[in-house]
Amino acid sequence: MVADMTEANPRISKAVIPAAGLGTRFLPATKATPKEMLPVVDKPAIQYVVEEAAAAGLDDVLMITGRNKRPLEDHFDRNHELESALEKKGDGSKLAKVQESSDLATIHYVRQGDPKGLGHAVLCAAPHVGNEPFAVLLGDDLIDPRDPLLQRMVEVQEQHGGSVIALMEVAPEQIHLYGCAAVESTEAGDVVKVTGMVEKPDPADAPSNYAIIGRYVLAPQIFDVLRKTEPGRGGEIQLTDALQQLAADEKIGGPVHGVVFKGRRYDTGDRGDYLRAIVRLACEREDLGPDFRTWLRSFVAEEM
């Protein structure tokens, strides 16, 4: 009986990280450097995302990349020359930091080719993922490791099957910046059943103020739906449109649930929010926080 249950609902072990975007909001910094490699304090943003996947037990990571993304591969690869130099200097602390990124997970890469939207990027993962549920993590959203959102989403998927999306309540006037979900409550306070979705609605037409943020645990049936999904908003294949079909017809790939997240999230997709994320994370670091907070208080007082 246990074997049959495991086969019917296998342990989720694969994570997909779309990383093919051009990062135009951060030009000229991203002219030659992938936006995913921009530092958040002293680690590139993409490393936080891989760390989150690994912490949730997802040890097989596929990055969907594009042109000029080779630095991503280099970062997660071993750098034997640098490691040897640090070892000879006896700098074990820096050596451990350098090796950490290459030891997080088994990482694979595939190129998206034409940038046809998030739905198309996820579809590029089909040959690697196969017929099992998997997670999708967007690099613009950094989730504080003290608030294990992805682990909770995996638990909900294992309980209910189907797909699970991450939701966060936002001010009604901000909902047009996000995908939006229509929901029904469940017995679990942080879990809702998703009955519909719309991408970046006008506030007057939004079914709720539950915004879809960049974490998904998806049933493999999403691939068949994406293959048939026509380009939507912005002329791109929208993942939200495919999830809407799953929510509308559970026979396709099971139900769609949402985990309502109330924890700490750092948005690095906008220049202002990126700077705020760095400040918040730096303030909380044991090695940097005390001195940095003292300086920050002095700086703010001077500016007032």
C-alpha positions as CSV (number, residue, x, y, z in Angstrom):
1,M,0.0,0.0,0.0
2,V,2.8,2.4,0.8
3,A,4.5,1.8,-2.5
4,D,1.3,2.5,-4.4
5,M,0.8,5.8,-2.5
6,T,4.3,6.8,-3.3
7,E,3.9,6.0,-7.0
8,A,0.7,7.9,-7.2
9,N,2.1,11.0,-5.5
10,P,5.9,10.9,-5.7
11,R,8.1,13.1,-3.5
12,I,8.7,16.4,-5.2
13,S,12.4,16.7,-5.9
14,K,12.6,19.1,-8.9
15,A,12.6,22.8,-9.0
16,V,12.5,25.0,-12.1
17,I,14.0,28.5,-12.0
18,P,13.2,30.7,-15.0
19,A,16.2,33.0,-15.6
20,A,16.1,34.0,-19.2
21,G,14.9,37.6,-18.8
22,L,16.9,40.6,-20.1
23,G,16.7,42.6,-16.9
24,T,16.0,45.8,-18.7
25,R,14.9,47.6,-15.6
26,F,18.4,47.4,-14.3
27,L,20.3,48.7,-17.3
28,P,23.1,49.5,-17.8
29,A,24.2,47.2,-14.9
30,T,22.6,44.2,-16.7
31,K,24.1,45.0,-20.2
32,A,26.8,42.3,-19.6
33,T,25.7,40.9,-16.2
34,P,22.6,38.8,-15.7
35,K,20.1,40.4,-13.4
36,E,20.1,37.2,-11.4
37,M,23.7,37.7,-10.6
38,L,23.2,41.2,-9.1
39,P,24.4,41.0,-5.4
40,V,22.0,41.2,-2.5
41,V,24.4,42.1,0.2
42,D,27.2,39.7,-0.6
43,K,25.4,36.9,-2.5
44,P,23.8,37.0,-6.0
45,A,20.0,37.0,-5.9
46,I,19.8,33.6,-7.7
47,Q,21.7,31.9,-4.9
48,Y,19.0,32.8,-2.4
49,V,16.5,31.1,-4.6
50,V,18.5,27.9,-5.0
51,E,19.1,27.9,-1.2
52,E,15.3,28.1,-0.7
53,A,14.7,25.2,-3.1
54,A,17.4,23.1,-1.4
55,A,16.0,23.9,2.1
56,A,12.6,22.5,0.9
57,G,14.2,19.2,-0.1
58,L,14.3,20.0,-3.8
59,D,17.8,18.8,-4.8
60,D,17.3,18.8,-8.6
61,V,17.3,22.3,-10.0
62,L,16.7,23.2,-13.7
63,M,17.5,26.8,-14.7
64,I,15.8,28.1,-17.8
65,T,18.4,30.5,-19.3
66,G,19.1,32.5,-22.4
67,R,21.9,34.4,-24.1
68,N,24.6,36.0,-21.8
69,K,23.6,33.8,-18.8
70,R,26.9,31.9,-18.7
71,P,27.8,33.6,-15.4
72,L,25.0,31.6,-13.7
73,E,26.7,28.4,-14.7
74,D,30.1,29.6,-13.6
75,H,28.7,30.7,-10.2
76,F,27.3,27.3,-9.3
77,D,30.3,25.4,-10.8
78,R,33.5,24.7,-8.9
79,N,36.3,27.2,-9.1
80,H,39.3,25.0,-8.4
81,E,41.9,27.8,-8.9
82,L,40.2,30.1,-6.4
83,E,39.5,27.3,-4.0
84,S,43.2,26.3,-4.1
85,A,44.4,29.8,-3.5
86,L,42.1,30.2,-0.5
87,E,43.1,26.9,0.9
88,K,46.8,27.8,0.6
89,K,46.1,31.1,2.5
90,G,44.3,29.2,5.2
91,D,41.2,31.2,4.7
92,G,38.7,28.5,5.5
93,S,35.8,31.0,6.0
94,K,36.0,32.3,2.4
95,L,36.6,28.9,1.1
96,A,33.4,27.6,2.6
97,K,31.5,30.5,1.1
98,V,32.9,29.8,-2.3
99,Q,32.1,26.1,-2.1
100,E,28.6,26.6,-0.7
101,S,27.0,27.5,-4.0
102,S,28.3,24.5,-5.8
103,D,27.2,22.1,-3.1
104,L,23.5,23.2,-2.8
105,A,21.9,21.0,-5.4
106,T,22.4,19.2,-8.7
107,I,21.8,22.1,-11.2
108,H,21.0,21.7,-14.9
109,Y,20.5,24.3,-17.6
110,V,18.4,24.6,-20.7
111,R,18.0,27.6,-23.0
112,Q,14.6,29.1,-23.6
113,G,15.5,30.5,-27.0
114,D,12.7,32.8,-28.0
115,P,11.4,34.8,-25.0
116,K,7.7,33.9,-25.2
117,G,6.7,34.5,-21.6
118,L,6.7,32.6,-18.3
119,G,4.4,29.9,-19.5
120,H,6.8,29.1,-22.4
121,A,9.8,29.1,-20.0
122,V,8.0,26.6,-17.8
123,L,7.2,24.5,-20.9
124,C,10.9,24.3,-21.7
125,A,11.3,22.2,-18.5
126,A,8.9,19.4,-19.7
127,P,11.6,17.0,-20.9
128,H,13.6,17.3,-17.7
129,V,10.6,17.2,-15.3
130,G,8.7,14.3,-16.9
131,N,5.5,13.1,-15.3
132,E,5.8,14.3,-11.7
133,P,4.9,17.4,-9.8
134,F,7.5,20.1,-9.5
135,A,8.2,23.6,-8.1
136,V,8.7,26.9,-10.0
137,L,10.6,29.7,-8.2
138,L,10.9,33.1,-9.7
139,G,14.1,35.0,-9.0
140,D,12.5,38.4,-8.4
141,D,10.9,37.2,-5.2
142,L,13.2,36.3,-2.3
143,I,11.5,34.6,0.6
144,D,13.1,34.9,4.0
145,P,14.3,31.4,5.1
146,R,12.7,32.0,8.5
147,D,9.3,31.8,6.7
148,P,9.4,28.5,4.9
149,L,6.7,29.1,2.2
150,L,7.9,26.5,-0.2
151,Q,7.9,23.7,2.3
152,R,4.3,24.6,3.2
153,M,3.3,24.6,-0.4
154,V,4.9,21.1,-0.9
155,E,2.9,19.9,2.1
156,V,-0.3,21.2,0.7
157,Q,0.4,19.6,-2.7
158,E,1.1,16.2,-1.1
159,Q,-2.1,16.5,0.8
160,H,-4.5,17.6,-2.0
161,G,-2.7,16.8,-5.2
162,G,-3.0,19.1,-8.2
163,S,-1.2,22.4,-8.1
164,V,-0.5,25.0,-5.4
165,I,0.3,28.7,-5.9
166,A,1.6,31.3,-3.4
167,L,-0.7,34.2,-2.6
168,M,-0.2,37.4,-0.7
169,E,-2.8,40.1,0.2
170,V,-2.0,43.4,-1.4
171,A,-3.7,46.8,-1.4
172,P,-6.6,46.9,-3.9
173,E,-4.9,49.6,-5.9
174,Q,-1.8,47.4,-6.3
175,I,-3.5,44.3,-7.7
176,H,-3.1,45.4,-11.3
177,L,0.6,44.7,-10.9
178,Y,0.0,41.0,-10.3
179,G,-1.9,37.9,-11.3
180,C,-5.0,37.7,-9.1
181,A,-6.9,34.7,-7.8
182,A,-10.5,34.1,-7.0
183,V,-10.6,31.9,-3.9
184,E,-12.8,29.9,-1.5
185,S,-11.8,29.3,2.1
186,T,-10.9,25.9,3.5
187,E,-10.5,24.4,6.9
188,A,-6.8,25.3,7.0
189,G,-6.5,29.0,7.8
190,D,-3.5,29.6,5.4
191,V,-4.9,27.5,2.5
192,V,-7.6,28.5,0.0
193,K,-9.1,26.8,-3.0
194,V,-8.5,28.7,-6.2
195,T,-11.5,28.9,-8.5
196,G,-10.2,31.3,-11.0
197,M,-7.3,33.6,-12.0
198,V,-6.7,36.7,-14.1
199,E,-3.4,38.3,-15.1
200,K,-3.0,41.9,-14.0
201,P,-6.7,42.9,-13.8
202,D,-8.0,46.4,-13.5
203,P,-8.7,47.0,-9.7
204,A,-12.4,47.3,-10.5
205,D,-12.5,43.9,-12.1
206,A,-10.2,42.1,-9.7
207,P,-11.9,39.1,-8.0
208,S,-10.0,39.6,-4.8
209,N,-6.9,41.3,-3.4
210,Y,-4.9,38.0,-3.4
211,A,-1.9,38.5,-5.6
212,I,0.0,35.6,-7.1
213,I,3.7,35.8,-6.1
214,G,6.6,33.9,-7.6
215,R,6.2,30.4,-6.1
216,Y,4.3,27.5,-7.6
217,V,4.1,23.8,-7.1
218,L,2.6,22.4,-10.3
219,A,1.1,19.2,-11.5
220,P,2.8,17.8,-14.6
221,Q,-0.5,18.2,-16.6
222,I,0.4,21.9,-16.8
223,F,2.6,21.0,-19.7
224,D,-0.2,19.7,-21.9
225,V,-2.2,22.8,-21.1
226,L,0.7,25.1,-21.9
227,R,1.2,23.5,-25.3
228,K,-2.3,24.5,-26.2
229,T,-2.3,27.9,-24.5
230,E,-2.4,30.8,-26.9
231,P,-0.4,34.0,-26.2
232,G,-2.3,36.2,-23.9
233,R,-1.5,39.6,-22.2
234,G,1.6,41.2,-23.7
235,G,1.6,38.6,-26.6
236,E,3.2,36.1,-24.3
237,I,2.2,32.6,-23.1
238,Q,1.0,33.3,-19.6
239,L,1.4,30.6,-16.9
240,T,-1.7,32.2,-15.2
241,D,-3.8,31.4,-18.2
242,A,-2.8,27.7,-18.0
243,L,-3.5,27.6,-14.3
244,Q,-6.9,29.1,-14.9
245,Q,-7.8,26.1,-17.0
246,L,-6.6,23.7,-14.3
247,A,-8.7,25.6,-11.7
248,A,-11.8,25.6,-14.0
249,D,-11.6,21.8,-14.7
250,E,-10.1,19.6,-12.0
251,K,-10.4,16.6,-14.3
252,I,-7.4,17.9,-16.2
253,G,-4.8,17.9,-13.4
254,G,-6.5,18.1,-10.0
255,P,-7.5,21.1,-8.0
256,V,-5.6,24.3,-7.6
257,H,-5.0,25.6,-4.0
258,G,-3.3,28.7,-2.7
259,V,-1.1,29.2,0.3
260,V,-1.6,32.6,1.8
261,F,1.8,34.0,2.7
262,K,2.1,36.5,5.5
263,G,5.9,36.3,6.0
264,R,8.9,38.3,4.8
265,R,9.3,38.7,1.1
266,Y,11.9,40.8,-0.6
267,D,11.1,42.0,-4.1
268,T,14.3,42.4,-6.2
269,G,12.5,43.0,-9.5
270,D,12.2,46.8,-9.0
271,R,15.2,49.1,-8.5
272,G,13.7,50.7,-5.4
273,D,12.5,47.5,-3.9
274,Y,15.9,45.9,-4.7
275,L,17.7,48.6,-2.6
276,R,15.2,48.2,0.2
277,A,15.7,44.5,0.2
278,I,19.5,45.0,0.5
279,V,19.0,47.4,3.4
280,R,16.6,45.1,5.3
281,L,18.8,42.0,4.9
282,A,22.0,43.9,5.8
283,C,20.3,45.2,9.0
284,E,19.5,41.7,10.1
285,R,22.9,40.2,9.5
286,E,24.8,39.5,12.7
287,D,28.2,40.4,11.1
288,L,27.0,43.6,9.4
289,G,23.8,44.6,11.2
290,P,25.0,46.4,14.3
291,D,27.4,48.8,12.6
292,F,25.1,49.2,9.5
293,R,22.1,50.1,11.6
294,T,24.1,52.7,13.6
295,W,25.2,54.3,10.4
296,L,21.7,54.1,8.9
297,R,20.2,55.9,11.9
298,S,22.8,58.6,11.6
299,F,22.3,59.0,7.9
300,V,18.5,59.2,8.2
301,A,18.8,61.7,11.0
302,E,21.0,63.9,8.8
303,E,18.7,63.7,5.9
304,M,15.7,64.7,8.0
